[in-house]
Amino acid sequence: MERKSWGIYGGRSIELFTMELGRGCRAEITNFGGALVGLYVPDKDGVLRDVVLGYDSLQGYVDCTSSLGVLVGRHANRIEGAQFKLNGIRYDLAANDGRNHLHGGPGGFGKVVWEPRVVQGEHGEALQLRYFSPDGEEGYPGNLEVEVTYSPSSAGALRIDYVATSDRDTVVNLTNHAYFNLAGQGEGLILQHELQLYSDFFTPINAECLPTGEIYKVEGTPLDFRTLTPIGARIDNEHDQVRFGQGYDHNWIIRRSGKGLEKAARVEHGPSGRALEVWTTKPGIQFYSGNFLKTALHPRRSGLCLETQYYPNSMRFSHFPSPILRAGERYEHSTIYDFLPEGL
């Protein structure tokens, strides 16, 4: 694995790691925020393009407010009212999305320096990132030890394994916030990408993009992606769910047959011939159509997110899968982004 200096932040060395994934694919990862900086995948003619949105320098990630490619925690997505109760105690968090808490707060895992180590994985060298989150950081209880490993999986696939332990009961919901554009970064919008979500149900949101606790069937709604559908086909529909998200910013409930890896999503881009499948052990996946991107480099809807997760706002509803990590227990989840060799 190639590694090079990428700057200094807070007096600590930041590096950029280049990992070969097979079939000509490669990933670039930095230990600042654990960001997936680049993901290069050949098209049907063998032309290599970076298919995730990112920045060419450390400063871009320091200044970024859209969580491009970073590791998100302690709790991905939204927590209503920027507070939760655990064991009868109320914990107050930063309100960084209106009155609500988003992606672990302004000083969440996407804004910290991780300790990197190159290790040997099953399919080649892997990058292991470790972070110690002290009790009370961003308002969360417990000293949390986090380990995230990026590794090659099958040829052309990137695997992310998440592990965490705490000395007190706490809340953990980790994900990666990569924005994908299979045409390549800077190659237009994602509206012509076709998406399939292996889900029959979603968790509806209110005007604050907070799940209400209800569970709806996708059938008969613009959120039905059970078959490959162009993302732009219904993205400006007048359905209240689409209006609330200003496009798509919802959690889908993955069809599961057990606790192992399950296929959650497939994305195809016809002109390039690139195709991506997402596999995960998590119960939900957030499809976000980049509705709030707004820079010249990354305009609105120029990337899509497929964030594997526990459901947003899950501390509010006992019937949602619980993100509570008990003291001494082990949080352990995996996600694979698989770029298919046969493409379309």
LOPALUM-392757 format. One record per residue (C-alpha): x, y, z; chain; residue in one letter; residue number from 1. Coordinates in Angstrom, 3 decimals. Last residue first. Layout:
<nodes>
(node (X; Y; Z); "A"; "A"; NUM)
...
</nodes>
This chain:
<nodes>
(node (-24.241; -3.756; -16.807); "A"; "L"; 344)
(node (-20.792; -3.864; -15.225); "A"; "G"; 343)
(node (-19.462; -7.393; -15.736); "A"; "E"; 342)
(node (-16.672; -6.756; -13.237); "A"; "P"; 341)
(node (-19.126; -5.424; -10.655); "A"; "L"; 340)
(node (-18.023; -2.606; -8.427); "A"; "F"; 339)
(node (-18.744; -3.917; -4.926); "A"; "D"; 338)
(node (-19.129; -1.511; -2.013); "A"; "Y"; 337)
(node (-19.088; -3.808; 1.033); "A"; "I"; 336)
(node (-20.416; -2.961; 4.505); "A"; "T"; 335)
(node (-19.606; -4.552; 7.869); "A"; "S"; 334)
(node (-20.850; -4.300; 11.451); "A"; "H"; 333)
(node (-19.528; -5.007; 14.940); "A"; "E"; 332)
(node (-20.409; -3.265; 18.194); "A"; "Y"; 331)
(node (-18.943; -5.340; 21.007); "A"; "R"; 330)
(node (-20.330; -5.523; 24.532); "A"; "E"; 329)
(node (-18.363; -4.414; 27.601); "A"; "G"; 328)
(node (-20.730; -1.566; 28.424); "A"; "A"; 327)
(node (-23.926; -1.811; 26.406); "A"; "R"; 326)
(node (-24.117; -0.351; 22.918); "A"; "L"; 325)
(node (-27.500; 1.249; 22.249); "A"; "I"; 324)
(node (-28.248; 1.727; 18.556); "A"; "P"; 323)
(node (-31.577; -0.119; 18.901); "A"; "S"; 322)
(node (-33.508; -1.475; 15.927); "A"; "P"; 321)
(node (-36.739; 0.589; 15.757); "A"; "F"; 320)
(node (-39.727; -0.613; 17.836); "A"; "H"; 319)
(node (-38.513; 1.362; 20.876); "A"; "S"; 318)
(node (-38.808; 4.678; 19.062); "A"; "F"; 317)
(node (-37.012; 7.882; 20.100); "A"; "R"; 316)
(node (-33.518; 6.415; 20.297); "A"; "M"; 315)
(node (-33.936; 5.404; 16.642); "A"; "S"; 314)
(node (-33.954; 8.969; 15.316); "A"; "N"; 313)
(node (-32.334; 7.651; 12.119); "A"; "P"; 312)
(node (-32.581; 3.884; 11.502); "A"; "Y"; 311)
(node (-29.445; 1.878; 12.190); "A"; "Y"; 310)
(node (-27.028; 2.367; 9.338); "A"; "Q"; 309)
(node (-25.745; 1.761; 5.826); "A"; "T"; 308)
(node (-25.338; 5.100; 4.058); "A"; "E"; 307)
(node (-26.006; 5.036; 0.324); "A"; "L"; 306)
(node (-25.160; 8.585; -0.724); "A"; "C"; 305)
(node (-25.687; 10.144; -4.136); "A"; "L"; 304)
(node (-23.558; 12.742; -5.919); "A"; "G"; 303)
(node (-23.988; 15.730; -8.241); "A"; "S"; 302)
(node (-27.472; 16.377; -6.856); "A"; "R"; 301)
(node (-26.768; 20.025; -6.010); "A"; "R"; 300)
(node (-23.329; 21.203; -7.089); "A"; "P"; 299)
(node (-19.985; 19.761; -5.910); "A"; "H"; 298)
(node (-17.090; 21.852; -7.222); "A"; "L"; 297)
(node (-19.155; 25.028; -7.485); "A"; "A"; 296)
(node (-20.599; 24.339; -4.055); "A"; "T"; 295)
(node (-24.227; 23.663; -3.114); "A"; "K"; 294)
(node (-24.888; 20.120; -1.952); "A"; "L"; 293)
(node (-28.226; 20.173; -0.160); "A"; "F"; 292)
(node (-30.175; 17.784; -2.395); "A"; "N"; 291)
(node (-27.370; 15.239; -2.640); "A"; "G"; 290)
(node (-29.721; 12.362; -3.488); "A"; "S"; 289)
(node (-29.626; 10.688; -0.085); "A"; "Y"; 288)
(node (-30.445; 6.993; 0.186); "A"; "F"; 287)
(node (-30.157; 5.965; 3.807); "A"; "Q"; 286)
(node (-29.806; 2.214; 4.299); "A"; "I"; 285)
(node (-31.222; 0.162; 7.144); "A"; "G"; 284)
(node (-30.775; -3.076; 9.106); "A"; "P"; 283)
(node (-26.943; -3.158; 9.005); "A"; "K"; 282)
(node (-25.015; -6.297; 7.981); "A"; "T"; 281)
(node (-24.241; -4.757; 4.596); "A"; "T"; 280)
(node (-23.927; -5.256; 0.851); "A"; "W"; 279)
(node (-23.929; -2.405; -1.667); "A"; "V"; 278)
(node (-23.770; -3.142; -5.393); "A"; "E"; 277)
(node (-22.209; -0.796; -7.931); "A"; "L"; 276)
(node (-22.422; -0.781; -11.720); "A"; "A"; 275)
(node (-20.286; 1.013; -14.301); "A"; "R"; 274)
(node (-21.201; 0.753; -17.979); "A"; "G"; 273)
(node (-20.119; 4.345; -18.563); "A"; "S"; 272)
(node (-23.198; 5.471; -20.527); "A"; "P"; 271)
(node (-25.593; 3.193; -18.589); "A"; "G"; 270)
(node (-24.853; 4.163; -15.008); "A"; "H"; 269)
(node (-26.122; 1.464; -12.673); "A"; "E"; 268)
(node (-26.715; 1.463; -8.899); "A"; "V"; 267)
(node (-27.608; -1.563; -6.772); "A"; "R"; 266)
(node (-28.713; -1.540; -3.164); "A"; "A"; 265)
(node (-29.074; -3.503; 0.076); "A"; "A"; 264)
(node (-27.643; -6.964; -0.596); "A"; "K"; 263)
(node (-27.329; -8.737; 2.752); "A"; "E"; 262)
(node (-24.220; -9.524; 4.767); "A"; "L"; 261)
(node (-24.995; -11.639; 7.805); "A"; "G"; 260)
(node (-27.609; -11.321; 10.544); "A"; "K"; 259)
(node (-30.372; -13.319; 8.861); "A"; "G"; 258)
(node (-32.811; -13.250; 5.943); "A"; "S"; 257)
(node (-33.028; -9.463; 5.713); "A"; "R"; 256)
(node (-34.919; -7.147; 3.398); "A"; "R"; 255)
(node (-33.379; -3.734; 4.096); "A"; "I"; 254)
(node (-35.547; -1.057; 5.664); "A"; "I"; 253)
(node (-35.145; 2.163; 3.683); "A"; "W"; 252)
(node (-34.103; 5.403; 5.385); "A"; "N"; 251)
(node (-34.862; 8.661; 3.625); "A"; "H"; 250)
(node (-33.230; 11.715; 2.086); "A"; "D"; 249)
(node (-34.623; 11.677; -1.451); "A"; "Y"; 248)
(node (-35.718; 14.908; -3.124); "A"; "G"; 247)
(node (-36.353; 18.117; -1.232); "A"; "Q"; 246)
(node (-36.623; 15.706; 1.718); "A"; "G"; 245)
(node (-40.006; 17.047; 2.863); "A"; "F"; 244)
(node (-41.160; 17.460; -0.750); "A"; "R"; 243)
(node (-40.321; 13.858; -1.597); "A"; "V"; 242)
(node (-42.242; 12.592; 1.420); "A"; "Q"; 241)
(node (-45.156; 14.963; 0.720); "A"; "D"; 240)
(node (-45.681; 13.563; -2.790); "A"; "H"; 239)
(node (-45.384; 16.463; -5.257); "A"; "E"; 238)
(node (-42.759; 14.598; -7.329); "A"; "N"; 237)
(node (-39.455; 16.367; -7.918); "A"; "D"; 236)
(node (-37.305; 13.235; -7.606); "A"; "I"; 235)
(node (-39.756; 11.076; -9.530); "A"; "R"; 234)
(node (-37.802; 10.033; -12.658); "A"; "A"; 233)
(node (-34.531; 11.643; -11.583); "A"; "G"; 232)
(node (-33.197; 8.578; -9.803); "A"; "I"; 231)
(node (-33.824; 6.415; -12.863); "A"; "P"; 230)
(node (-35.459; 3.172; -11.697); "A"; "T"; 229)
(node (-34.075; -0.349; -11.324); "A"; "L"; 228)
(node (-36.738; -2.431; -9.589); "A"; "T"; 227)
(node (-37.722; -2.325; -5.914); "A"; "R"; 226)
(node (-37.075; 1.422; -6.014); "A"; "F"; 225)
(node (-40.478; 2.510; -4.694); "A"; "D"; 224)
(node (-39.916; 5.845; -2.954); "A"; "L"; 223)
(node (-42.198; 7.701; -5.392); "A"; "P"; 222)
(node (-45.084; 5.878; -3.660); "A"; "T"; 221)
(node (-47.496; 3.123; -4.705); "A"; "G"; 220)
(node (-45.528; 0.354; -3.044); "A"; "E"; 219)
(node (-42.858; 1.711; -0.715); "A"; "V"; 218)
(node (-44.764; 0.348; 2.279); "A"; "K"; 217)
(node (-44.699; 2.656; 5.258); "A"; "Y"; 216)
(node (-43.222; 2.359; 8.754); "A"; "I"; 215)
(node (-44.152; 5.024; 11.277); "A"; "E"; 214)
(node (-41.771; 6.309; 13.942); "A"; "G"; 213)
(node (-41.877; 9.862; 12.587); "A"; "T"; 212)
(node (-38.450; 9.704; 10.962); "A"; "P"; 211)
(node (-36.856; 13.150; 11.037); "A"; "L"; 210)
(node (-36.280; 15.012; 7.752); "A"; "C"; 209)
(node (-37.302; 18.252; 9.503); "A"; "E"; 208)
(node (-40.508; 18.439; 7.390); "A"; "A"; 207)
(node (-41.510; 14.996; 8.664); "A"; "N"; 206)
(node (-40.060; 11.656; 7.637); "A"; "I"; 205)
(node (-41.374; 8.251; 6.587); "A"; "P"; 204)
(node (-39.420; 5.093; 7.542); "A"; "T"; 203)
(node (-39.223; 2.866; 4.481); "A"; "F"; 202)
(node (-40.618; -0.518; 3.483); "A"; "F"; 201)
(node (-40.307; -3.095; 0.694); "A"; "D"; 200)
(node (-36.517; -2.980; 0.420); "A"; "S"; 199)
(node (-33.799; -4.240; -1.857); "A"; "Y"; 198)
(node (-33.140; -0.782; -3.273); "A"; "L"; 197)
(node (-32.551; -0.476; -7.025); "A"; "Q"; 196)
(node (-31.151; 2.706; -8.530); "A"; "L"; 195)
(node (-30.617; 3.895; -12.091); "A"; "E"; 194)
(node (-28.274; 6.837; -12.631); "A"; "H"; 193)
(node (-29.804; 9.443; -14.927); "A"; "Q"; 192)
(node (-30.381; 11.933; -12.072); "A"; "L"; 191)
(node (-26.817; 11.640; -10.767); "A"; "I"; 190)
(node (-25.669; 15.059; -11.965); "A"; "L"; 189)
(node (-22.699; 16.072; -14.104); "A"; "G"; 188)
(node (-19.265; 14.643; -14.761); "A"; "E"; 187)
(node (-17.320; 16.495; -12.055); "A"; "G"; 186)
(node (-16.552; 13.289; -10.159); "A"; "Q"; 185)
(node (-17.033; 10.321; -12.410); "A"; "G"; 184)
(node (-19.953; 8.857; -14.360); "A"; "A"; 183)
(node (-20.558; 6.544; -11.408); "A"; "L"; 182)
(node (-21.245; 9.506; -9.116); "A"; "N"; 181)
(node (-21.071; 8.386; -5.505); "A"; "F"; 180)
(node (-21.119; 10.508; -2.338); "A"; "Y"; 179)
(node (-19.362; 8.702; 0.507); "A"; "A"; 178)
(node (-20.749; 9.179; 4.028); "A"; "H"; 177)
(node (-19.353; 6.105; 5.780); "A"; "N"; 176)
(node (-21.299; 4.657; 8.687); "A"; "T"; 175)
(node (-21.315; 4.233; 12.452); "A"; "L"; 174)
(node (-24.304; 4.080; 14.809); "A"; "N"; 173)
(node (-23.225; 3.985; 18.455); "A"; "V"; 172)
(node (-25.104; 5.039; 21.603); "A"; "V"; 171)
(node (-23.678; 4.501; 25.086); "A"; "T"; 170)
(node (-23.642; 2.167; 28.074); "A"; "D"; 169)
(node (-20.322; 2.643; 29.800); "A"; "R"; 168)
(node (-16.819; 1.191; 29.279); "A"; "D"; 167)
(node (-17.325; 1.194; 25.520); "A"; "S"; 166)
(node (-16.460; -1.062; 22.586); "A"; "T"; 165)
(node (-16.445; -0.425; 18.839); "A"; "A"; 164)
(node (-15.828; -2.344; 15.600); "A"; "V"; 163)
(node (-16.620; -1.286; 12.017); "A"; "Y"; 162)
(node (-15.515; -3.237; 8.941); "A"; "D"; 161)
(node (-15.441; -1.470; 5.560); "A"; "I"; 160)
(node (-15.017; -3.549; 2.406); "A"; "R"; 159)
(node (-14.050; -2.160; -0.997); "A"; "L"; 158)
(node (-14.745; -4.322; -4.054); "A"; "A"; 157)
(node (-12.999; -4.521; -7.415); "A"; "G"; 156)
(node (-11.799; -8.090; -6.955); "A"; "A"; 155)
(node (-13.551; -9.618; -3.938); "A"; "S"; 154)
(node (-12.783; -7.739; -0.721); "A"; "S"; 153)
(node (-10.020; -5.145; -0.531); "A"; "P"; 152)
(node (-9.805; -3.570; 2.923); "A"; "S"; 151)
(node (-10.847; -0.500; 4.909); "A"; "Y"; 150)
(node (-10.791; -1.235; 8.634); "A"; "T"; 149)
(node (-12.541; 0.855; 11.276); "A"; "V"; 148)
(node (-11.648; 0.561; 14.965); "A"; "E"; 147)
(node (-13.392; 2.557; 17.677); "A"; "V"; 146)
(node (-12.704; 2.605; 21.423); "A"; "E"; 145)
(node (-15.405; 4.529; 23.278); "A"; "L"; 144)
(node (-15.018; 6.019; 26.744); "A"; "N"; 143)
(node (-18.617; 6.378; 27.829); "A"; "G"; 142)
(node (-21.414; 8.912; 27.506); "A"; "P"; 141)
(node (-22.090; 11.105; 24.448); "A"; "Y"; 140)
(node (-22.189; 14.913; 24.732); "A"; "G"; 139)
(node (-19.949; 15.706; 21.746); "A"; "E"; 138)
(node (-17.159; 13.948; 23.702); "A"; "E"; 137)
(node (-18.518; 13.209; 27.170); "A"; "G"; 136)
(node (-16.448; 10.085; 27.831); "A"; "D"; 135)
(node (-13.455; 10.086; 25.523); "A"; "P"; 134)
(node (-13.551; 8.975; 21.879); "A"; "S"; 133)
(node (-10.461; 6.892; 21.155); "A"; "F"; 132)
(node (-9.887; 6.423; 17.429); "A"; "Y"; 131)
(node (-8.363; 3.643; 15.367); "A"; "R"; 130)
(node (-7.956; 3.254; 11.607); "A"; "L"; 129)
(node (-6.905; -0.033; 10.000); "A"; "Q"; 128)
(node (-5.892; 0.096; 6.347); "A"; "L"; 127)
(node (-5.719; -3.188; 4.469); "A"; "A"; 126)
(node (-3.022; -5.025; 2.532); "A"; "E"; 125)
(node (-4.151; -7.954; 0.444); "A"; "G"; 124)
(node (-7.214; -10.153; -0.013); "A"; "H"; 123)
(node (-7.576; -11.678; 3.459); "A"; "E"; 122)
(node (-6.114; -8.626; 5.137); "A"; "G"; 121)
(node (-2.556; -7.759; 6.188); "A"; "Q"; 120)
(node (-2.348; -4.597; 8.236); "A"; "V"; 119)
(node (-1.393; -0.973; 7.544); "A"; "V"; 118)
(node (-1.948; 1.135; 10.669); "A"; "R"; 117)
(node (-3.569; 4.546; 10.993); "A"; "P"; 116)
(node (-4.467; 6.496; 14.164); "A"; "E"; 115)
(node (-7.507; 8.617; 13.343); "A"; "W"; 114)
(node (-7.518; 12.416; 13.370); "A"; "V"; 113)
(node (-10.912; 13.965; 14.050); "A"; "V"; 112)
(node (-13.424; 15.903; 11.935); "A"; "K"; 111)
(node (-15.410; 13.040; 10.377); "A"; "G"; 110)
(node (-15.685; 11.380; 13.788); "A"; "F"; 109)
(node (-17.866; 14.153; 15.160); "A"; "G"; 108)
(node (-16.785; 17.656; 16.146); "A"; "G"; 107)
(node (-19.746; 19.404; 14.535); "A"; "P"; 106)
(node (-22.119; 16.753; 15.891); "A"; "G"; 105)
(node (-22.329; 12.976; 15.630); "A"; "G"; 104)
(node (-23.900; 12.907; 12.158); "A"; "H"; 103)
(node (-26.749; 15.353; 12.868); "A"; "L"; 102)
(node (-28.325; 16.633; 16.090); "A"; "H"; 101)
(node (-31.635; 18.479; 15.878); "A"; "N"; 100)
(node (-32.922; 21.999; 16.536); "A"; "R"; 99)
(node (-31.814; 23.149; 13.099); "A"; "G"; 98)
(node (-29.186; 20.667; 12.015); "A"; "D"; 97)
(node (-26.189; 21.310; 14.301); "A"; "N"; 96)
(node (-27.972; 21.073; 17.657); "A"; "A"; 95)
(node (-25.059; 19.804; 19.739); "A"; "A"; 94)
(node (-25.942; 17.018; 22.165); "A"; "L"; 93)
(node (-27.685; 16.828; 25.536); "A"; "D"; 92)
(node (-27.805; 13.496; 27.362); "A"; "Y"; 91)
(node (-30.788; 12.745; 29.583); "A"; "R"; 90)
(node (-30.351; 10.016; 32.178); "A"; "I"; 89)
(node (-33.014; 7.353; 32.805); "A"; "G"; 88)
(node (-30.811; 4.487; 31.619); "A"; "N"; 87)
(node (-30.350; 6.320; 28.316); "A"; "L"; 86)
(node (-32.348; 9.371; 27.330); "A"; "K"; 85)
(node (-31.668; 11.283; 24.129); "A"; "F"; 84)
(node (-30.933; 14.849; 23.102); "A"; "Q"; 83)
(node (-30.391; 17.022; 20.021); "A"; "A"; 82)
(node (-34.146; 17.654; 19.708); "A"; "G"; 81)
(node (-34.482; 14.647; 17.421); "A"; "E"; 80)
(node (-31.353; 12.648; 16.657); "A"; "I"; 79)
(node (-30.446; 12.693; 12.964); "A"; "R"; 78)
(node (-27.975; 10.745; 10.804); "A"; "N"; 77)
(node (-24.969; 8.767; 11.997); "A"; "A"; 76)
(node (-24.393; 8.427; 15.731); "A"; "H"; 75)
(node (-20.901; 8.396; 17.189); "A"; "R"; 74)
(node (-20.231; 8.845; 14.421); "A"; "G"; 73)
(node (-19.654; 9.357; 10.694); "A"; "V"; 72)
(node (-16.580; 8.208; 8.782); "A"; "L"; 71)
(node (-15.878; 10.665; 5.989); "A"; "V"; 70)
(node (-16.555; 10.528; 2.246); "A"; "G"; 69)
(node (-17.898; 14.062; 1.962); "A"; "L"; 68)
(node (-19.379; 15.074; 5.327); "A"; "S"; 67)
(node (-21.223; 18.060; 3.787); "A"; "S"; 66)
(node (-19.701; 20.846; 5.912); "A"; "T"; 65)
(node (-16.201; 20.697; 4.410); "A"; "C"; 64)
(node (-13.575; 23.119; 5.756); "A"; "D"; 63)
(node (-11.183; 20.542; 7.231); "A"; "V"; 62)
(node (-11.949; 18.204; 4.345); "A"; "Y"; 61)
(node (-10.963; 20.766; 1.724); "A"; "G"; 60)
(node (-7.942; 21.719; 3.785); "A"; "Q"; 59)
(node (-6.554; 18.203; 3.445); "A"; "L"; 58)
(node (-6.195; 18.600; -0.312); "A"; "S"; 57)
(node (-7.535; 17.179; -3.580); "A"; "D"; 56)
(node (-11.132; 17.131; -2.405); "A"; "Y"; 55)
(node (-13.953; 14.625; -2.678); "A"; "G"; 54)
(node (-16.904; 13.238; -4.596); "A"; "L"; 53)
(node (-16.718; 9.530; -5.319); "A"; "V"; 52)
(node (-16.471; 7.831; -8.732); "A"; "V"; 51)
(node (-12.862; 8.734; -9.620); "A"; "D"; 50)
(node (-12.426; 7.677; -13.232); "A"; "R"; 49)
(node (-10.414; 4.978; -15.025); "A"; "L"; 48)
(node (-11.082; 4.326; -18.711); "A"; "V"; 47)
(node (-11.243; 0.567; -19.383); "A"; "G"; 46)
(node (-13.756; 0.852; -22.212); "A"; "D"; 45)
(node (-16.704; -0.340; -20.078); "A"; "K"; 44)
(node (-15.627; 2.079; -17.334); "A"; "D"; 43)
(node (-12.716; 1.572; -14.965); "A"; "P"; 42)
(node (-13.081; 2.401; -11.228); "A"; "V"; 41)
(node (-11.095; 4.848; -9.110); "A"; "Y"; 40)
(node (-12.327; 5.550; -5.589); "A"; "L"; 39)
(node (-10.966; 8.766; -4.114); "A"; "G"; 38)
(node (-10.908; 10.602; -0.797); "A"; "V"; 37)
(node (-12.626; 7.996; 1.372); "A"; "L"; 36)
(node (-12.307; 9.989; 4.575); "A"; "A"; 35)
(node (-11.204; 8.443; 7.869); "A"; "G"; 34)
(node (-11.934; 11.860; 9.355); "A"; "G"; 33)
(node (-8.315; 12.783; 8.774); "A"; "F"; 32)
(node (-6.677; 9.355; 8.406); "A"; "N"; 31)
(node (-6.890; 9.634; 4.641); "A"; "T"; 30)
(node (-8.165; 7.105; 2.123); "A"; "I"; 29)
(node (-7.550; 6.622; -1.599); "A"; "E"; 28)
(node (-9.135; 3.569; -3.221); "A"; "A"; 27)
(node (-8.086; 1.571; -6.275); "A"; "R"; 26)
(node (-9.746; -0.336; -9.086); "A"; "C"; 25)
(node (-7.675; -1.842; -11.917); "A"; "G"; 24)
(node (-9.407; -5.206; -11.653); "A"; "R"; 23)
(node (-8.133; -5.474; -8.035); "A"; "G"; 22)
(node (-8.698; -3.317; -4.955); "A"; "L"; 21)
(node (-5.318; -1.578; -4.715); "A"; "E"; 20)
(node (-5.101; 0.735; -1.710); "A"; "M"; 19)
(node (-3.661; 4.259; -1.771); "A"; "T"; 18)
(node (-3.145; 5.886; 1.634); "A"; "F"; 17)
(node (-3.048; 9.637; 2.238); "A"; "L"; 16)
(node (-1.434; 10.765; 5.467); "A"; "E"; 15)
(node (-2.096; 13.378; 8.142); "A"; "I"; 14)
(node (0.568; 14.012; 10.762); "A"; "S"; 13)
(node (-0.544; 15.568; 14.027); "A"; "R"; 12)
(node (0.052; 19.103; 15.299); "A"; "G"; 11)
(node (-3.628; 19.933; 15.186); "A"; "G"; 10)
(node (-3.669; 19.040; 11.504); "A"; "Y"; 9)
(node (-0.527; 18.500; 9.445); "A"; "I"; 8)
(node (-0.309; 17.687; 5.756); "A"; "G"; 7)
(node (-0.840; 14.859; 3.256); "A"; "W"; 6)
(node (2.287; 12.764; 3.822); "A"; "S"; 5)
(node (2.347; 9.669; 1.648); "A"; "K"; 4)
(node (1.257; 6.053; 1.814); "A"; "R"; 3)
(node (1.297; 3.419; -0.922); "A"; "E"; 2)
(node (0.000; 0.000; 0.000); "A"; "M"; 1)
</nodes>
